[in-house]
Amino acid sequence: MHAEDAKFWAFQKPLRHSIPSTQTPPWAQRDLDHFVLAKLEEAGLRPSEDALPHTLLRRVHFDLIGLPPSPAALSEFSQAIAEMGIDAALQREVDRLLASPRFGERWGRQCLDVARYAESSGKETNVSFSHAWRYRDYVIDAFNADRPYDQFLVEQIAGDLLLFDDDVQRAQQLIATGYLAIGPKGLNEMNAFQFLADVADEQIDAVTKSIIA
């Protein structure tokens, strides 16, 4: 690496900065808030008013599970605020939503979009992938199980090469490689070598764009 390249911010060790002084420090609840507040004041701005409890709950629900809170959830949240305060009530609600199967469905969809998930081959001859749903469910289950991200990536790229403890784990790792199996296929290509080359090229393109980039 050249000396000039080494100066790039991404290659520098993190430094601990002292908390800046501000005009309205009570607004800041965490160390990071002080830095945000200092920049706002520097620009002649001030923080927005705190969101109302029901507005805050809607934001949390849409962010984590993609669905609005039910009337019952709104009522329970209001009661929880009265009993334990806004911070504790919000933390409890976040934990509950993270434990919901809807969380994996909401955020797994983001991953499936990047992985170019589809249930057919597309292109000139559109053939259905009858077992594509297994990969879809693998992704959703991985989010809900809080699977480590590095493990999540390795299973999708090389799950068939990994060691396993039992048949269930082996099957899961094989299903994970559905990431490589799905994707558009030029099934009208008559040259077998060209077909394989096109498939490999598409897989490399998918990996570099969705994981490495």
Protein Blocks (a to p, Z undefined) as FASTA:
>chain_A
ZZklmmpmklpccddddddddfblmlpmbfklmmmmmmmmmnopacdddddfklmmmmmm
mmmnopacdfklmmmmmmmmmmnojklmmmmmmmmmmmpmklmmmmmmmmmmmnopafbe
gljbdcddfklmmmmmmmmmmmmnopafklmmmmmmmmmmpccfbfklmmmmmmmmmmmm
gccddfkbmblklmmmmmmmmmmmmmmmmmmZZ
